Each structure stands twice: as C-alpha cells, then as structure tokens.
Amino acid sequence: MPPRQNPTSVFTLRKSSIFSFGAICFLWWLCRVSLAETQTDIEFGRPDGVSLKLDATLTEGNGPFPTIVFVHGGGFTGGDKKGYPKPIYQKLTAAGFNWFSVNYRLSPKYTFPAHTDDVESAVSFIKTNAQRFKVDVKRIVLMGPSAGGHLVSFVGARHRSGNQVAAVVSMFGEHDLVNRTKPRTDCAIGGSLRHTESPEACLSDGLKAFLGITEVSPATASILHDASPISYVKKGMPPYLLLHGTKDFHVPYEQSVLMRDAMKKAGVPCEIITVEGGGHGGWDNDPSLSTYQDQLLRWLKQALRLKAKA
C-alpha cells in the first residue's frame, strides 16, 4: 500500500505549482513588453507651424500587427501623449499590439475642428508609414479617454477618405453636445452632480473652449451639432466599445447610452462596458473596477478577429 499523503504537503505542492505557472506567465508578459521597441517624438504633422508628435511602441517580429492609436484626455485644454493608462498599455503591448500615443493642438488657442483634424493626420501618417511601423492597416483601433474619447468617437464616425479604422474604443467621452445643453436641474460637471432650482445648460469650461463659445445661444446650435459624434452615426461605421462609470460627474454615463442607442438604431455594433460605481477614470487603482481591462482585451480580439496568440 502506498504511503498516505500529507494533505498539507499536497496543498503546498499545488500552491507551489500555481505560483510557478503564474511566475512563468508574468515572465512571459514582461519579456513581451521589454522586447517591444519604443520610438519617441516622431513628427507626424505641422499645421500652422505647430509640430505634432507621437510616441510609438512597436511589437517585436515581422508583423504586421494590430495597432492602437491612443488619444489622450485633458478637457481639450491640457494633457500630453505621455499620459496614457499604463496598465492598458502594458496589457495590450504584451498581447501583441503596436501602440501609438499622439498629441494634438489644445484649446483655448485652437478650437474645433483643429483637434479632430490632428487625430486624422495621425491616422493618415501611421497608415502611410504602415510598412515602417509594421502596422496592420486593417486592424487599427482608435482609443481615448474623456476629451480623447470624444475625439476618437468623432473621427471614427466622420473621417477623411482612406482614414477609416477597424474599431473605436471611447472611454467616458462626450457624444451628444446638444443633449448636454438641454435644460436640466441635475448637471454633472466639474466632478460633482450639481442640483439647481432652475434648469441650466451643462457645458464644462473645457468644452466651451473647445467649441470656441462663451455661452449657449441659438447662434451656437450649429457648432454643437457639428462637433457631436452622434451627429455622424451611420451604417458602415466601425464597431464601437464605450467604457463608462456610473458615478461619473464630469461626463454623465448617459452620454455613452445615447451613442450606443443611436448606433444600434443605425445597425452598427456598439457595446458598453459599464463600470458600476466608477468615476471619471481612475479605475486601475481599484481591483473591483479594473476588471474592465480583460473585458476590453476580449472585445478587441473579437472585433479584430485575432487569433488566440494575440
């Protein structure tokens, strides 16, 4: 009869095996990230004499590779290409994605459509130099948070000829600026939900600077419409993934719901990852909220029809 096993020993062995497997996975991930090539401050445009630059992290190998074009947030008046979410960057780089983070002209000096024009220029530059960067032009994804979420949604819906992308990931971005100016008593702005006795339009200072307006009036109706991504929803758009927290008091959750409903009505795939209790970003610091990362990666693989290794 074989000797009886000590349950504690068995548990220790299994725990050790799990640890070893986890360590192997971590080392594999670390290796993938460390082998990626990084290039910084590549000029992709010079509108009005302003040098627009991007940073690139390129996957090792022959390619071509699926590619993220990341557009930073900052309320349209601030931010920089270096301000991308590190956990998402690391996860997607390890999964075999190229990563480009781009700058664009800022308000109040520049107003709409300068920002969206600059994102268009970045996409065009990357496509033109696809062989140099090992980019799969059929698998380019626009991604951005907050102001960047608005810009990628806009360019994904209303783009120049030849600038169509395969998918768009908009994180807590504005989509319907007309809706934001409708009379309301509860206004999500500046990080808080403000209740007022009389209805008011609800545009942040950053949005006003972006639009080049100081107040809402009948004269501003056309620019609010023209700057809204929802105005350009139509059949043939790329699939969208919208990520939004239910406790976002900068950009209300309903902005993503409005965009999703409009796209579904037009017959275009659009999904929302709802982060229950999540605010305006900052989800990576809370394990209960950061599960969106794996959901995002699964959606990208499905939308781009990637094989399991990617």
C-alpha positions in Angstrom: 0.0 0.0 0.0 1.4 3.4 -1.0 2.2 5.7 1.9 -0.6 8.1 2.9 -0.1 11.6 1.6 0.0 14.5 4.0 -2.8 16.9 3.0 -0.7 19.8 3.9 2.1 18.7 1.6 -0.4 18.2 -1.3 -1.8 21.7 -0.7 1.8 23.1 -0.7 2.6 21.3 -3.9 -0.5 22.6 -5.7 0.1 26.1 -4.4 3.7 26.0 -5.5 2.6 24.8 -8.9 0.1 27.6 -9.3 2.7 30.0 -8.2 5.2 28.7 -10.7 2.7 28.9 -13.5 1.8 32.4 -12.5 5.5 33.3 -12.4 6.0 31.9 -15.9 3.1 33.9 -17.2 4.4 37.1 -15.6 7.9 36.5 -17.1 6.4 35.9 -20.5 4.4 39.1 -20.2 7.5 41.0 -19.0 9.5 39.6 -21.9 6.9 40.7 -24.5 6.8 44.2 -23.1 10.6 44.6 -22.7 11.2 43.4 -26.3 8.9 46.0 -27.8 10.8 48.8 -29.5 10.0 52.4 -28.3 10.4 55.4 -30.5 9.5 58.9 -29.2 8.7 62.3 -30.5 8.1 61.3 -34.1 6.7 64.3 -36.0 3.5 63.5 -38.0 2.3 66.9 -38.9 2.9 70.7 -38.7 -0.4 72.6 -39.0 0.0 76.3 -38.7 3.7 75.7 -37.9 2.9 73.6 -34.8 4.9 70.4 -34.6 2.7 67.5 -33.8 4.4 64.4 -32.4 3.7 60.9 -31.4 5.3 58.1 -29.4 5.4 54.5 -30.7 5.8 51.2 -29.1 6.3 48.5 -31.7 5.9 44.8 -31.3 9.0 42.6 -32.0 8.7 40.5 -35.1 7.9 40.8 -38.8 4.3 41.9 -38.4 2.0 43.4 -39.5 0.5 43.9 -36.1 -2.9 45.2 -34.8 -2.4 48.7 -33.7 -3.8 51.1 -31.1 -3.8 54.8 -31.8 -4.3 56.4 -28.4 -5.6 60.0 -28.0 -5.1 61.5 -24.5 -7.6 63.3 -22.4 -7.3 66.6 -20.6 -10.5 68.5 -21.0 -9.4 69.7 -24.5 -7.1 72.3 -22.9 -4.4 70.1 -21.4 -2.8 66.6 -21.4 0.0 65.1 -23.3 0.8 61.9 -25.3 2.7 60.6 -22.3 -0.4 60.5 -20.2 -1.7 57.1 -21.3 -3.0 54.4 -18.9 0.0 52.2 -18.1 -2.0 49.0 -17.2 -3.9 49.1 -20.5 -0.7 50.0 -22.4 1.2 47.1 -20.8 -1.6 44.6 -21.3 -2.1 45.4 -25.0 1.6 45.6 -25.8 2.1 42.1 -24.2 -0.9 40.9 -26.3 1.0 41.8 -29.5 -0.5 45.2 -30.3 1.5 48.2 -31.6 0.8 51.3 -29.5 0.9 54.9 -30.8 0.2 57.8 -28.4 -0.4 61.1 -30.2 -0.5 64.8 -29.4 -3.0 67.4 -30.8 -3.4 71.1 -30.6 -5.1 72.4 -27.5 -7.8 74.9 -26.6 -8.3 77.8 -26.0 -5.7 78.8 -28.6 -7.2 76.2 -31.0 -10.8 75.4 -31.4 -12.9 72.7 -33.2 -12.1 71.2 -35.6 -8.3 71.6 -35.0 -8.2 68.7 -32.5 -10.1 66.3 -34.7 -8.0 67.3 -37.8 -4.9 66.4 -35.9 -6.1 63.0 -34.9 -7.0 62.5 -38.6 -3.4 63.5 -39.5 -2.0 61.0 -37.1 -4.1 58.1 -38.5 -3.1 59.1 -42.1 0.6 59.3 -41.1 0.5 55.9 -39.5 -1.3 54.3 -42.4 1.2 55.9 -44.9 4.1 54.5 -42.9 2.5 51.2 -42.2 5.4 49.2 -43.5 7.9 51.2 -41.5 5.9 50.6 -38.3 4.7 47.0 -39.1 1.1 48.2 -38.8 -1.8 46.0 -40.0 -3.8 48.8 -41.7 -7.0 46.6 -41.5 -6.6 46.4 -37.7 -6.1 49.9 -36.5 -8.1 50.9 -33.4 -8.7 54.5 -32.1 -8.8 54.7 -28.3 -9.1 57.6 -25.9 -10.4 58.7 -22.6 -12.5 61.8 -21.7 -11.7 64.5 -24.3 -9.8 61.9 -26.2 -12.9 59.7 -26.0 -14.8 62.4 -27.8 -12.1 62.9 -30.4 -11.8 59.2 -31.3 -15.6 58.8 -31.5 -15.8 61.8 -33.8 -13.0 60.7 -36.1 -14.3 57.1 -36.2 -17.7 58.3 -37.3 -16.7 61.2 -39.6 -13.3 60.6 -41.1 -11.5 61.6 -44.3 -11.4 59.3 -47.3 -9.0 56.5 -46.6 -8.9 57.1 -42.9 -11.4 54.5 -41.7 -10.3 52.4 -38.8 -11.3 48.9 -37.7 -12.7 49.8 -34.3 -13.1 52.6 -31.8 -12.8 52.4 -28.0 -14.1 55.5 -26.3 -13.7 55.9 -22.6 -16.1 58.2 -20.8 -16.3 60.6 -23.7 -18.8 63.2 -24.7 -21.0 62.2 -27.7 -24.1 64.4 -27.8 -23.3 68.0 -27.1 -26.8 69.1 -28.0 -28.1 66.9 -25.2 -25.7 68.4 -22.8 -27.2 71.9 -23.4 -30.8 70.9 -22.9 -32.4 72.4 -19.8 -31.9 70.3 -16.7 -31.8 70.6 -13.0 -29.1 68.0 -12.3 -25.8 68.9 -14.0 -22.8 66.5 -14.0 -19.9 68.9 -14.3 -16.6 69.6 -12.7 -16.6 66.3 -10.7 -19.9 66.8 -8.9 -23.6 66.4 -9.6 -25.0 69.9 -9.1 -28.7 70.4 -8.4 -30.1 73.8 -9.2 -33.6 75.2 -8.7 -33.7 76.5 -12.3 -32.7 74.5 -15.4 -29.4 75.3 -16.9 -27.2 74.2 -19.9 -24.4 71.9 -18.8 -21.1 72.6 -20.7 -17.7 72.5 -18.9 -15.2 75.3 -19.4 -13.1 72.9 -21.4 -15.9 72.1 -23.8 -16.7 75.8 -24.2 -13.0 76.5 -25.0 -13.0 73.6 -27.5 -16.1 74.9 -29.2 -14.9 78.5 -29.1 -18.1 79.7 -27.4 -18.7 81.5 -24.1 -22.4 80.7 -23.7 -25.1 78.6 -25.3 -27.5 80.5 -27.6 -29.4 79.9 -30.8 -26.3 81.1 -32.7 -24.3 78.2 -31.3 -26.7 75.4 -32.2 -24.9 74.5 -35.4 -21.5 74.1 -33.8 -22.9 72.0 -31.0 -24.4 69.7 -33.7 -21.4 69.7 -35.9 -19.0 68.8 -33.0 -21.1 65.9 -31.7 -20.0 62.4 -32.8 -23.6 61.3 -32.6 -24.5 63.6 -35.5 -22.5 61.4 -37.9 -23.8 57.9 -36.9 -24.5 55.9 -40.0 -24.4 52.4 -41.4 -20.9 51.3 -42.3 -19.2 52.8 -39.2 -16.6 50.6 -37.4 -17.8 48.8 -34.2 -17.5 50.9 -31.0 -16.8 49.9 -27.5 -17.8 52.5 -24.9 -16.5 52.4 -21.3 -18.2 54.5 -18.6 -18.5 54.6 -14.9 -22.0 55.0 -13.4 -20.7 57.7 -10.9 -19.0 59.9 -13.5 -19.7 63.5 -12.5 -17.6 65.0 -15.3 -19.2 63.3 -18.3 -22.5 61.6 -17.4 -23.0 57.9 -18.1 -26.0 58.7 -20.3 -23.6 60.1 -23.0 -22.4 56.6 -23.8 -26.0 55.3 -23.6 -27.2 57.9 -26.2 -24.3 56.9 -28.6 -24.9 53.2 -28.2 -28.6 53.6 -28.8 -28.0 55.7 -31.9 -25.5 53.2 -33.3 -27.8 50.2 -32.7 -30.6 52.1 -34.4 -28.4 52.5 -37.4 -27.4 48.8 -37.4 -23.8 49.4 -36.2 -22.3 47.2 -33.5 -21.8 49.1 -30.3 -21.3 47.8 -26.7 -20.9 49.5 -23.3 -18.7 48.2 -20.5 -20.4 49.7 -17.5 -18.1 50.2 -14.5 -20.5 50.1 -11.6 -19.6 52.8 -9.1 -16.8 54.0 -11.3 -16.0 57.7 -11.6 -14.3 59.6 -14.4 -11.4 57.1 -14.9 -9.0 56.1 -12.1 -10.4 52.6 -12.2 -7.0 50.9 -12.3 -6.4 51.7 -8.7 -9.4 49.7 -7.5 -9.3 45.9 -8.1 -13.1 45.8 -8.1 -13.2 48.2 -11.0 -10.1 47.2 -13.0 -11.8 44.0 -14.4 -12.7 46.2 -17.4 -9.1 45.6 -18.7 -9.7 41.9 -19.6 -13.1 42.7 -21.0 -11.5 45.3 -23.2 -8.9 42.9 -24.5 -11.5 40.2 -25.2 -13.6 42.7 -27.1 -10.7 43.8 -29.2 -9.7 40.2 -30.1 -13.3 39.5 -31.2 -13.8 42.8 -33.1 -10.5 42.4 -34.9 -10.9 38.7 -35.4 -7.5 38.0 -33.9 -6.1 34.6 -33.3 -5.6 33.4 -29.7 -1.9 34.2 -29.6 -2.7 37.9 -30.0 
